[in-house]
Amino acid sequence: MRKIQKIIIILYCSLVAFSCIYVPWGYKVPYKTYEFVGYAFIWKPPVLPGHSSVYANTVEFLKMLFELIALTALFGGLFALT
């Protein structure tokens, strides 16, 4: 394995780890609409805009999955080209 391939693997693993701790958040009201709130660390959900004490209550796992698929496709392509 060449040095550039090792760098690609390390960068990929770092970005996957970061994607798993800095996640997309949403706020779901029971039987009502769903609102995307933004990104924040997993241990500190973001506050809803316009509210001082209402926090996001849902991690958007589907958006996380698409991010991980995109990262894997991008870095898999880079790895294959080197």
N, C-alpha and C positions, 0 to 999 in steps of 0.2 A: 504494500500500500504506500502510495506516494504521500509526500508531506501535504500537498494541496488537498488530497482526499481526507486526511486527518483533520485539517482545518475545517473543511466542509462539515464533517461529522460533529466536531465540537461545537461549531456555530449552530448547526441544526438542533442538537440536544439542548443547548442553551436557550434557544428561542422557544422550543417546545416547553421547557420548564417554565420560562417566563409566561408563556401563554396559559399555563395551568395555574399560575398564582395571580395573574392580572387578567381577570375574566370580565365578560360582558354581563351587565346586570339589567334586570327589568322589574317592573312593578305590576303585579296582577291583582286587580280588584275582583273578588268573588262574583261570578256571574255577570261580569262587565268587561270592559276593554282591557287591553294589555298595552303597556307603555315601556319603551326602551329608555333606560335611565343613563347608561354610559358604562365606561370601564372603570374598575377599581380593584384593589387587592382583595383576595378572597376573605381575608380576616376583617376587612373594614368596608362594608357595603356603602355605596354612595347615598347621600340624602337627596330626596326628590326635589327638583327645582321648585321654588316657591313655598316649600315646607321646611320648617326648622327641625322637626323631630320625626319625620316619616322617612324610613329607609327603604331601599330597594329590597324586595323579598324573594327574588328568583334569579338564579344564575341561568343564563341562556345557553344551555348545553348544545343546542343545534348550531348556534353561531360558533361556539367553541370547536365543535366537530368540523365545521367547514374551514375554520382557520387551520386546524391541524392537518386536514387533507391538503389544503393549499400549500402549507409549509413542506409537507412530505413530497408533494409533486414537484415543487420548485427545487428543493435540495436533492431529490432523487434524480432529477434531470441534470442538475449541476454535477452530481457525483458520476453519473453515466457519461457525461461529456469529457470528464478529465481522465 
